[in-house]
Amino acid sequence: MSESNGINGRRSDRPRVLVPEKLSPDGLALLRNTLEVEERRGLSPEELASTIPDYDALIVRSETKVTASLLAAGKRLKVVARAGVGVDNVDVDAATKHGIIVVNSPAGNIGAAAEHTIALLLAVARNIPDGCSSLKAGKWERSRLVGVEVKGKTLGIIGLGKVGLTVARLATGLGMHVEALDPYASPSLAAAASVTLVHSLPALLAVSDFLTIHTPLIASTKGMISASELSSMKKGARILNVARGGMIDESALLEALESGHIAGAGIDVFTTEPPSPDSSATKLISHPRVVATPHLGASTVEAQENVSIDVCEQVLSILGGELPRSAVNAPLILPEEYKKLQPFVRLVEKMGSLYTQHYSNSQSNQQNQPAEVRTTFDLIYEGEIASLTNTKPLFAALIKGLTTPISTTETTVNIVNATLIARERGIVINEQHSREPTTHTYSSLVTLRARHASRSSSSSRPPTSRQTTATDRTQQPSSDVTSRQKDQVPSEKEQIISGFCSPSQIFISRLDRFSTSFVPQGTLLICHNYDSPGKIGVVGSILGKGGVNINFMSVAPVSRQDEDAEDDSAQGREGTDEGERSENENEALMILGVDREVGEDVVRELMAEKGILEVSVVTL
């Protein structure tokens, strides 16, 4: 029934909200006090398109497809709210183009997912489903169904986001010792939850009696628990997954269960849902030591009510002129500013994602230079972009790029929550503006420089008119940007990425010490090697044998700036080995765009080649 008419049939001046799907009445009740709410289920796409021009807000779940054409027709639309976590059914780019805020409810199912994890943990530990089935079959098998206590056991958590942290707190209440792997986890939050942070997956696997995963499914996490990882776990360990299917190799887990090395598993998600007949997932489900559920992590009455109330509260805030809690896009800036910033938003997000994936996934033959991900960064704007005062979208884009490859999908980073997420993750961004013209052919340059927190230049200096102090975001004056860069003599491995925007594309112009020019998209293989004859052919041959085709290749030499710095440094050192200097000067970086994922076997073969120092695979 429509509720859009006021007294005497005249249209109300109150904002109007269209709800084409079933939504919890608790949330809608919040709206009806100040808004006109119309529930119209079963609308065809054509009917929805003809109706939407009269509404200020649209609230959907998963069935309604919010397409670009629908958004274009919504001339009055200010917000599209998705009552759930994902926004796959909403064209977010089109919404941003039209200045429409897209919100979701990333926190509505945190408790449900965490509780389901603990439920599976206890069910696996105490053989509850098997015991229930046995008893219903008329049996009394107490001796066969002896379980284990969880008190005093170690729970290993991969991904210490909101769900992971909630699981940790619940497990601690059960008397478990909790260790977690998450490069961007806040040490203070972890300590407050009695969680011990570890710095590598092998270290976590070696101590875990129970292992649970709470990360998104991306290239770096797909198949992350395979046969080798399972074999490195304790004999008799148990494994849980209430996050995403595909992160555990289902065939390998089946073999580990059959051999008895893994004592049990609690699985809520699968690579293909529902699993196909005769698949490894189907065999897992039927295995006597597996407790399986059909993706029930968020399926509670309370979770559905939570997401309804959450999105309705946000619709109220937005239509009242306030900021949303969980904006998926970033439209809350002036249109002219957004037009200037849009290509740089894409660039900075790609730079952040490239940083995290390149430095965390890199395999090295240089024993004194292990992979290291830092959390303190200089974000330097040079040229025309330095004149823009509203760079918060760039700050948010960087946080999103840095955290997305290694975080859970519960929260989408945006200009509203980027500061909070940076604080929670212990990330410090020092934004620096240099309005001096760049020495390059392009008008603006953005540089991301990672460094150790102890080397922060802002912490020892009082704020100036161009500097704001915060634990997660500072702006520094342009006067000392150039001087610091020139005076800085690196005493550690540089972690630098620079990029620029052309009228139609974004480019990375520097990676580490190397000058380059490539478009950051697709799957990239990055090889740090000595630039000796035949090296390109060797890499191409290995990729060819692995069935990997090369779409493009860029060979990057050491940048001229770094060559000059190394020459000056070498002149001041006595006894420098000439052979070592010559070898270092011939270093290069190969960036190859490839058409598919590069397997670990291919990476290992590349690393075995003489003269290849480091290899990383990133997906952008």
N, C-alpha and C positions, 0 to 999 in steps of 0.2 A: 504494500500500500504506500502510495506517495504521501510524504509529509511536507511537500514543498509549498503549499498554499497557506496564506495567512488568513486573517478574518475577512469575511465577505468575499472570499475567493481571490483576493488580491495577493500578488506574489510578495513574499517576505523579502526584506532587504538583508536578512541574515545570510552569511555564507552558506553555500549548499554543498552537501557531501553525498556522493553516489557510492553505494555498496552493492556490487553485483554478485557477491558470494556470501555464503553463510559465515557470520562472524559472531563471536561470543557476545551476548547481550550486555554483559558488564561493561565492555568497552564502549559500545554504542550509547549506553546510558550517559556516559560522560559527555558525549557530543550533543545530545538532544537539549541540554539546558541552554546552549547558546548558538547552536547551528541547526540548519534544516537538513535532516538526514532522510535519504530515500533508499530503501532496500529494494532492488529489482533483480531478482535472480533469473537465470536462464536467458539472458539477452544474447542474441546472435552478434557477431562482430559488426554487422551492418547497423543493427539497432543501437549498439553501444556507441558507434561512431556518430550516429545522428543525435544521440542523447547527450553526449559529453560536453558540447559547447555551453550548456547551461550550468555547469558545476565548477566549483572552486577546488574541490578535492576528490580524489578517487582512492578508495581503499579496496585492495584485492588480496587474495591468497595466492594459490598456484595455478588455478584454472584459467583465469582471465589473461589474455595476451595483450600487454600494453605496448603496442607497436608504434613506430615512428609516425605513421599516418593517423593513428588515434590521438597521439600527443599533439600533432599539428592541428587536429580538429578541436582540441580542448583549449579554446582561446582564453578561457577564464582560469584554467588550471594553475594552481600554485604549488600543489603537492600531490605526489602519488605515494601512497603508503602500502607497503607489502607486509602483511601480517605473517611474518616468518623470518627466517634467516637469509635465504638466498633471494636474489633478484633476477634470476635467469629469465623470467617471463616479462621483464621490463626493459625497454630499450633505454638504458641509462644515458648513452651518448646523445640520443635525440632529446631526452628530457633536459639535459644540461644546455643543449643548443637553444631550447625554448625557455630557459630560465625556470624550469620546473624542478622543485626539490624532490628527490627520491629518498624515502626513509624506509628502514626495515626495523626488525626487532632482534638484534644479535644476542641479547642477554636473556631473552624469554625462556630459553630451554636449557640454560646452563645447569641448573639444579637437576633437571630431569636426566640429562646426559651423564652427569657425575654420579647420581644415584644408581642409574642403570649399570654403570661401570662397577660400582661396589657390589651391586646385586649379582652380577656375573662372577665377580671375584669370589664371593662367598659360595655361590652355587658350584663353581668349579672346585673350590677347596674342599667342600663337604659332600660332593657327589649328590646334591639334592635332587636334580631331575631324574637321575638314574635310580635313586632310592625311592622316589615317588612312583615311577613306572614299575619298579620291581614289586612294591607293596600292592599296587593296584592289580598286578598279575597274580596275586595270591602267594607271593614268596616272602620269606623273612630272612634276608641276607646281610645281617649285621657285619659279619666278619669280612665279607667281600667289599663292603662299602665304607671301610675305614678311611677317613679323610685326614686333613692336616689343619692345624690352627693357623690363623694369620697373625696373631699376636707374636711380636718378636721377629717376624719375617721382614724382608726388604722388598719394598715396592719400587720398581724403577718406572719413571714417567718420562716419556719422550714428548716434549712440548708442554711448557708450564704457562699456558695461557689461562683464561678464566676457568675453563672446564678442568684443565690439568691441575690448577691450584686448588679448586674445590675438591677434586678427588684426593689431593694430597692431605687436605685438612680432615676429610672424612676418614682416610686411612690412618692418619695419626691418632684419631679418636679411637680406632680399633687396636691401638698399640703397635702399629707397624712403624718400621724405620723407612723413611722415604728419601730416595735420591732421584734427581731429575737432570735431564739434558735439555738445555735451551740456551743458545748463545746470547740471547737478548733478555733473559730473565733478570729481573731486578734482584740483586743479592739481598737487599733489605727485606723485600717481600718474601723471598724464599726463606730467609732466616726466621721471619715472623711466623711462617707456617711450619717451622721445624723441618725444612727441606734442605738437604745437602746437594749443592750443585756439582756436577761432574762436567768435564770438558771434552769427553769423547764418547762415542757410542760403544766401542769395545769396553771401556771402563764401566759403563752402566750395565752392559749385558753380563759382565763377569760377576757382579754382586747381586743381581736381581733374582729373587725367588718368584716374584710375579712381575710381569712387564705389561704396561698399558701405554697405548699410543693416542696422542691428542694433537695431531698436526694436520694441516691440509694436504690434499693429494696434488702434488706438483711433480715436476720432472725429478727433483732431487730426493723426493720421498717415495716415489713409486718403486715398489719392490725393495724398500730399504731393509726389510727383515727377510732375508733369503736363507739358503741352506748354510752358508758360512756363519751368518750371525746366530742362527739357531744352534749350531753346533758349538758356538763359543759360550753359550749360556750354561748355567749349572744343570747337571743331570737332575731331572725331577722338577724343573722350573715350569711355570705356567704363564700363558700369554693371553692378553685381552685386547680387543679392538672394538671401540664404540665410536670411532671417528669417521674414517672413510675406507671403503674397500679398495684393494689394490696396493696397499702399503706393505702387506704381508704376502709373500709368495705362498699361495695356497697349496701348491703341489709340494713345496719344501716343508711346509708345516705338517701336511699329511704324512710325509715320510718320517718326520721327527716324532710324531705321535705313534706311528706304527713301530718305530724302533724302541720306543720307551724313553728316549732322551728327554722329550717334552712330556710332562705328566698330564697336561690338560690345557684346554683353551676355551675361552668365552668370546664368541664372535657374534656381533650384531650387524656387521656390514660386509658386503662381498663385492668382488670385482665386477660382476654382472648381477643386477637385481631385477627380477628374481633369478637365481642361478639356473643355468641351462642343464638339462638332464645329462648325466654321465660326466659332468664337469668336476674339477677338483673341489670346487666349492660345495657341490651336492654331496660328494663323498665325505667332505669335512662335516657337513651337517649331520650325516648319518653315523659318524664315528662315535663310539661309546664314551670317549673321553672328551667330547666337545659339547659345550652348552651353547646352542645357537638360537638366536631370536631374529625375526624379520624386520630389522631396522626400526627398533622400538625406542631408540635413545631419547627422542623428543616426544614420544606418544604418551602424554599424560593430560588429564583434564586441566590440571593447573597450568601446564606449559601453554596449552591453547588459550586459556584465559589470560595468561601473562602477556602473550604476544598481542592479543586483541587490545588489552588496556594500554600496553606500551605504545602501539602505533596511534591509537586514538588520542592519547595524551600529546603525542608529537604533532598530530594534525591540529589540535587545539592551539598549541604553541605557535606553529607556523602561521596559521590564519590570524593569530593575534599579534603577529609581527615579531615574534621571538625566534630564537635559534633552536633547531632540533637537536636531539641527543645523538641520533644515529643517521646523519645524512650520508648517503652513498656517494653523491656527487658534490661538487663545490661551486654552487651558483651564487653564493652570497657575497659577491663583489660587483662593482659597477661594470656594466657591459663593455665599456671601452677598455677598462683595465683587463677584463678577462680575455678580450680579443688579443691584447699584447702578450699576456702571460701564457695563453693556451699552449703554444708550441714548447715553451720552456717548462711548463708543468709536465708534459710528456717526456721531455729530455731528462729532467731531474729525477723523475720516477724511474726511468730506465737506468740512469747512473747509479741510483741506490740499489736497484735489483742486481745490476751487474757487479757492484761492489760485494754485496753479500754472497752471491753465488760464486764469483771468481775467487775470493779470498777464503771462503769457507770450504769450497770443494777442491781447491787446488792440490794436486799430488806433486810432491817435490823430491828431487834427488839431492837437494842441498840440505844436508843434515842440520846445519846451523841456522836454517831459516824455515821453521815449521809454519804451517798455515795458521794465520792469526786474524781474527775479526775484532776490530776495535770499535769503541762506542763513542768516541769523541771526534767530532768532525769540524773542519772549516768549510763552509759553503761560500765561495767567493764569486761575486758578480762583478764583471768588468765590462766597460763600455756603456752602451745605451741602457741596458737592463738595470744598471746600477742606479739609475735615476728614479726607478719605480719605488714608491714608498710601501705599497702593499705587497709584500712578498710572502705572506702567510700561505697562500696556495702552493708556493714552491717549497716552503718548509714542510707542509703536509705531504706533498708529493715525494719528498726525500724520505720522510718517515715511512710512508707507504711502501716505497721501493725497498728500503732497508729491511723492513720487518715481514713483508708478505711472503718471501720465499721460505721463511723459517717459523712462521707463526700459524696459529689456528685460524680458521675462517670465521670465528665468532664475531669479530669486529672489523668493519671496513674503515680504514683510515681516511679522514677527510679534514677540512679546515676547522671543524668543530672539535674533534677529539684528538687531533695530532699532538697537541701539547701534553695532554694527559697521558697518551700512549708513550710519548718520549720519556716522560717522567717515570712511568711505571717500568719502562725497559732500561732506564739508566742511560739513555742516549742524550748527549749534549751536542747541540748544533750552534756553532758560532758563525753567524751570517756577517759577511764582510763586503763592503761596497767600495769599488774603485772606479770613479767616474772618468779616469784618464782613458783616452781612446786606446783600444787594443792595437797591438802591432801586427795584427793579422788582417786578412782580407774581409773577414766578417765583422759586423758591428758590435756584437756582444759575445762574451765568453763566460761559461760557468765552469768552475773548478771545484771538485770535491777532494779534500785532503783529509785523510784519517790519521790520527795521532793518538798518543797515549794521554790519558787524562792529566797526568802529572806535568805535561808540557803545556797546559792551557795558559794562554797569554792573557786571558780576560780575568782570571781569578785574582791576579795580583795588582790590578789596576782599577781605580774607581771609575764609575760610569761617566761617559761624556754625553754631549747632546745627541750623538748618533749611536749610542750604545745603551741597550737595556739589559739588565742582568736578570737571569733566571737559571734554574738548574737545567733547563732543557733547550732554551733558545736565547741567544744573545746576538746583538748587532754591534759590530765594531766599526769605528770610524775609518774612512778611507785613507787617512794620512799615513798610517803605518803598515798598510797591507803590503805594498810593494817592497818597503824596506825590510820587512820580516822575511819575505820570500827570497830576497836577494842575499840577506845575511845568513839565512839558514843553511847550515852544512849538515846534511843528513848523516846521523850516526846509526841509523837503522834502515831497514828496507822501506823504501817509499811506497805509500799506498795512495796514489793520485789518479783521478779520472777527470778529464776535461771534455767539454762538448760545446757545440754551437748549433744554431738553427739556420737553415736556408729557408727561402720562401715556401718550399713544399716538403721539406724533410728535416730530420734531426740527425746529427752525426756525433760520434765520439772521436775526438781529435788527439787524445792522449790517454794511455793506460800504463800505469807504473812509470818507468823512465822512458817510455817509447812513444814516438810521434806516429800517429796513424790517422786513418779516416775511414770509418765504416758506420753503417746504419745499424743501430742496436735493436735487432728484431730477429725472431726465429731462434733456432738452435745454433750456438757458436762453439767451436772448438778452439781453445786458446793455448798455443804452444810457446813456451819460453825456451829458446835454444841458442846454441852457437851458430852463427850465420856462415856455415861452411858449404862448399859445393855439394849439390845432390840432396840437401836436406829436405827441400820441398818435394822432390820425387819420392823420397823414403816415406814421408808422411802420407802423401797421396796414395802410395802403394798399399800401405797398411790400412788406410780407410777403405780402399777399393776391395781388399780382401774381406773386410768386415761388412761389405754391402752398403757402405755409406758414400753417397754422392756429394761432391763439393759444388755448392751453388756459387760461391765467390770466395776469393782469398785476398787478404791484405798482409803484406810483410812490413812490419814497423821497425825502423831503426831506433837506436837511442836518440832521444831528442837533443838538438844542438845545445840547448841550455844546460842539460845534464852533462854532455860531453865537455863543455867548457868548465863546468864546476869540477868534474873529475880530473881534468888536466891541471887546474889550479891546485887541487888537493894533492895530486901526485907530485907536483913540483915541490911541495912543502914536506914531503916524506923522504927519508933517506932509506936506501936499500930496497927500493921497490923492485920486485921481480918483473923484468921486462916482458917475459913470456906471459905472466899472469895478466899484466896490463893489456897486452895485445889481444889475449883471449877474451877479456871482459869487454874490450871495445868492439869486438865482433859479435856481441850478443844481439839478438833480434827477437821480435815477437811475431808469430804467425797467427792471424785471426782468420778462421775458416768458417764460412756459413755452410751448414750441412743440411741435408734433407730429412734427417731422422735422428733419433736418439743414438748417442755413441755409447756402446756397451763397455762394461768394466774390462772385458777382455781386450778390447781395442786400446783402451787407455793404458792398460798394463803393458801391451806390446809397444806402444809409443814410448813409455817410460823406460823400457829396456834398451832403447836405441841410444847409442853413444852420442852425446852432445845435446840431448834434450833434457832440460833442467826442470821444467814444471809443465804440467798439463791440467787444464780445467775445462769443464763443460758447463755452459750456462744456457738457459732457455728464457728468452725475453719476448 
